[in-house]
């Protein structure tokens, strides 16, 4: 019997070319686009016995589970996050397994955004296409101060990049983050206020949990320098609602570079952040990269195969399983 596997919210069918999803004849993987728009989504969801989720794009709740009557398994790429209602899945008899992540691609994109925003790279390219020469005067990063909010795998990788480019690095975040930074010889300012006020560039690398949701406030942001850059490739919800837009309009910070938004995907070209000339926006592509996808989906698919082969040891909600399935 062929097991039907659905990959929802694959906006541009980016997984179609991944060999790792086509290597087992017992499983048929079908990717569908935005499930609120794709006309094939309902049929694919209705027949799916397993889902492979692209990070946190798809919200799994009671309403969603009513659309998936055959569903037995959700395989998350990366770690399970708040997009999945674990209790609802358990009540519906849907098991959940999680995969692995990598800091490489999001760290690389973060550094790309820092450099592109600082040097006004996109503006210079667009000006040249319009027939103008050296129309923009950007700014380098050497001898400037990079503030890293959160000091996990991505934050530490960014710190290494910054040091290679001659930047001073300072860290703020949880007690654990500040302690680890100090142990590694990284500057930890005297206070949160000093961190925001003294950084030329601030990049956010916190996990989104209850304690960090909305923890970056307008009061934090308006303490930044008028020529400072705020970068967020982590989660938009880490910033209090409308705080960044308000601060940018006030002129502190002077610039922003963003890969994450409160509501995704963003299809409206009139989105307030897209209309600001001092904001560089990318469409949440931090982890959307060939090697990352091969790692994420290879592991997620292996977890699907393990489950249907009878191995339930990696299920994070064993209460979803019947005694026979255990």
C-alpha positions in Angstrom: 0.0 0.0 0.0 1.3 3.5 -0.9 1.5 6.0 1.9 0.3 9.5 0.9 2.6 12.2 2.2 1.6 15.9 1.8 3.8 18.9 2.1 1.5 21.9 2.7 2.4 25.6 2.1 5.2 24.9 -0.2 4.6 28.2 -1.9 6.6 27.7 -5.1 6.9 23.9 -5.1 10.5 24.2 -3.9 10.6 20.7 -2.6 9.7 19.1 -5.9 13.3 18.7 -6.9 14.5 17.1 -3.7 15.7 13.5 -4.4 15.4 12.6 -0.8 11.6 12.7 -1.1 11.5 10.3 -4.0 13.7 7.6 -2.8 11.1 5.2 -1.3 8.5 3.6 -3.6 6.1 3.0 -0.8 5.6 6.7 -0.2 4.2 9.3 -2.6 5.0 12.9 -1.7 2.8 15.7 -2.9 3.5 19.3 -2.4 0.8 22.0 -2.4 1.1 25.7 -2.4 -0.5 28.2 0.0 -3.3 26.0 1.4 -5.6 29.0 1.6 -5.2 29.6 -2.2 -4.2 26.3 -3.9 -7.2 24.5 -5.4 -5.5 21.2 -5.0 -4.9 21.6 -1.3 -8.2 20.2 0.0 -7.9 16.9 -1.9 -4.2 16.5 -0.9 -5.0 17.1 2.8 -8.0 14.9 2.8 -6.0 11.9 1.6 -2.8 12.5 3.4 -1.6 9.9 5.9 1.4 12.0 6.8 2.4 15.7 6.6 5.8 17.1 6.4 5.7 20.7 7.6 8.0 23.5 6.4 9.1 24.9 9.7 6.3 27.0 11.2 4.4 28.0 8.0 1.3 25.8 8.7 -0.8 26.2 11.8 -2.1 22.8 13.0 -5.1 23.2 15.2 -8.6 21.6 15.7 -10.0 23.2 12.6 -7.0 22.1 10.4 -7.2 18.5 11.7 -10.9 18.3 10.5 -9.5 18.6 7.0 -7.2 15.6 7.4 -9.4 12.6 8.3 -6.7 10.1 7.2 -3.8 11.7 9.0 -1.6 9.6 11.2 1.6 11.5 11.5 3.1 15.1 11.4 6.8 15.2 10.6 8.2 18.7 11.5 11.2 20.0 9.7 13.3 21.4 12.5 12.0 21.5 16.1 8.3 21.5 17.0 7.1 25.0 17.7 3.9 26.9 18.6 2.3 26.3 15.2 1.3 22.8 16.3 -1.4 22.3 18.9 0.1 19.1 20.4 -2.9 18.4 22.6 -5.3 18.7 19.7 -3.1 16.3 17.7 -3.0 13.8 20.5 -6.8 13.9 20.9 -7.1 13.2 17.1 -4.7 10.3 17.3 -2.1 12.1 15.2 1.5 11.5 16.2 4.2 14.2 15.9 7.9 13.8 15.2 10.5 16.5 14.9 13.7 16.9 12.9 16.9 18.7 13.0 18.0 22.3 12.2 21.1 24.1 11.1 22.3 27.6 11.9 24.3 27.9 8.7 21.7 29.3 6.2 20.0 31.8 8.5 23.3 33.1 9.8 24.5 33.6 6.2 21.3 35.5 5.3 21.6 37.6 8.4 25.1 38.7 7.5 24.0 39.3 3.9 21.3 41.6 5.1 23.6 43.5 7.4 26.1 44.1 4.6 23.5 44.9 2.0 21.7 47.3 4.2 24.8 49.0 5.4 26.3 49.5 2.0 22.8 50.3 0.4 23.5 47.6 -2.0 19.9 47.1 -3.4 19.5 50.9 -3.9 22.8 51.1 -5.8 21.8 48.2 -8.1 18.4 49.7 -8.7 19.9 53.1 -9.4 22.3 51.7 -11.9 19.5 49.9 -13.7 17.7 53.2 -13.9 20.8 54.8 -15.5 22.4 56.4 -12.5 26.1 55.9 -11.4 27.2 55.9 -7.7 23.9 57.3 -6.6 24.2 55.9 -3.0 26.7 56.4 -0.3 26.7 53.4 2.0 28.6 52.6 5.2 31.0 49.9 6.2 30.9 47.8 9.4 34.6 47.8 10.4 35.1 49.4 13.9 31.3 49.5 14.5 29.5 47.7 17.3 27.3 44.7 16.6 24.7 43.9 19.2 23.4 40.3 19.2 20.2 39.8 21.1 20.2 36.1 21.9 23.4 33.9 21.9 22.6 30.5 20.6 24.0 28.7 17.6 23.1 31.4 15.1 24.1 34.2 17.3 27.5 32.7 17.9 28.0 32.2 14.2 27.1 35.8 13.6 29.6 36.9 16.3 32.4 35.1 14.4 31.4 36.7 11.1 31.4 40.2 12.8 34.8 39.7 14.4 36.3 38.7 11.0 35.0 42.0 9.6 36.6 44.0 12.4 33.4 44.7 14.4 33.1 44.9 18.2 30.6 42.4 19.4 28.3 42.7 22.4 25.5 40.4 23.6 22.3 40.8 25.5 19.6 38.2 26.3 18.7 35.7 28.9 20.9 35.0 31.9 22.3 32.0 30.1 23.1 34.0 27.0 24.9 36.7 28.9 26.8 34.2 31.0 28.0 32.2 28.0 29.0 35.4 26.2 31.1 36.5 29.2 32.7 33.1 29.5 33.7 33.4 25.8 35.1 36.9 26.3 32.3 38.7 24.5 31.2 42.1 25.8 28.0 42.2 27.9 26.9 45.8 28.5 25.9 47.0 32.0 22.2 47.1 31.0 19.6 46.5 28.3 19.4 50.2 27.8 23.1 50.5 27.1 23.0 47.6 24.7 20.3 49.3 22.5 21.9 52.7 22.8 25.5 51.7 22.0 25.0 49.3 19.1 25.4 50.4 15.5 23.7 47.2 14.3 21.4 45.0 16.4 20.5 41.5 15.1 17.9 39.4 16.8 18.4 35.7 17.4 16.1 34.7 20.3 13.8 31.7 20.3 10.1 32.6 20.3 8.6 31.4 23.6 6.1 33.0 26.0 8.9 34.8 27.9 10.3 36.4 24.7 7.1 37.2 22.8 6.9 41.0 22.4 10.0 41.5 24.6 11.5 44.0 22.2 9.5 47.2 22.8 9.2 50.6 21.1 11.1 52.0 24.2 14.0 49.7 23.4 14.1 50.6 19.7 13.9 54.4 20.1 17.0 54.2 22.2 19.0 53.2 19.1 21.1 55.6 17.2 19.5 57.5 14.3 21.9 55.8 11.9 21.7 52.3 13.5 20.4 49.2 11.8 17.9 46.8 13.3 17.9 43.3 11.8 15.4 40.5 12.4 15.7 37.1 10.8 14.3 35.3 13.8 10.6 35.9 14.5 8.5 39.0 14.0 6.6 38.2 17.2 9.7 38.9 19.3 9.0 42.6 18.6 5.9 44.2 20.2 3.1 44.8 17.7 3.7 47.9 15.6 6.7 48.9 17.7 9.2 48.7 14.9 7.1 50.6 12.4 6.5 53.3 15.0 10.2 53.6 15.9 11.3 53.7 12.3 8.9 56.5 11.5 10.3 58.4 14.5 13.8 57.9 13.0 15.3 55.6 15.6 16.6 53.2 14.4 17.4 54.8 11.1 17.3 51.5 9.2 15.9 47.9 9.3 16.5 44.7 7.5 13.8 42.1 7.9 13.1 38.5 6.9 10.1 37.8 9.1 6.7 39.5 9.5 3.7 39.3 11.9 1.5 37.9 9.1 3.0 35.6 6.5 3.1 35.3 3.5 3.1 39.0 2.6 1.5 39.4 -0.9 0.5 43.1 -0.6 3.1 45.4 -2.2 1.6 48.2 -0.2 2.6 46.6 3.1 3.7 49.4 5.4 7.2 48.0 5.8 7.7 47.6 2.1 6.8 51.2 1.6 9.6 52.6 3.7 12.8 53.4 1.8 15.0 52.7 4.8 13.8 49.1 5.2 15.2 46.1 3.3 12.7 43.2 3.2 13.2 39.6 2.1 10.4 37.0 2.0 11.4 34.7 5.0 14.2 32.9 3.1 16.6 32.5 6.1 16.4 28.7 5.8 15.1 28.4 2.2 18.3 27.2 0.6 19.2 24.0 -1.2 21.5 22.4 1.4 19.2 23.3 4.3 16.2 21.9 2.5 18.1 18.6 1.8 19.0 18.3 5.5 15.6 19.3 6.8 13.5 17.3 4.4 15.8 14.3 4.3 15.5 13.9 8.1 11.8 14.6 8.1 11.2 12.0 5.4 13.4 9.4 7.2 11.2 10.0 10.3 8.1 9.3 8.2 9.6 6.1 7.0 10.6 5.0 10.5 7.1 5.6 11.8 5.3 3.6 9.1 7.9 0.9 9.5 6.7 0.5 13.1 9.3 2.5 15.0 7.5 4.9 17.3 10.4 5.7 19.6 10.8 9.2 18.1 7.1 10.3 18.7 7.0 13.3 21.0 3.3 12.7 22.0 3.0 9.0 22.7 -0.4 9.6 24.2 -1.6 9.9 20.6 -0.8 6.2 20.0 -3.2 3.3 20.6 -1.9 0.4 22.7 -1.5 -1.6 19.5 0.5 1.2 17.8 2.9 1.5 20.8 
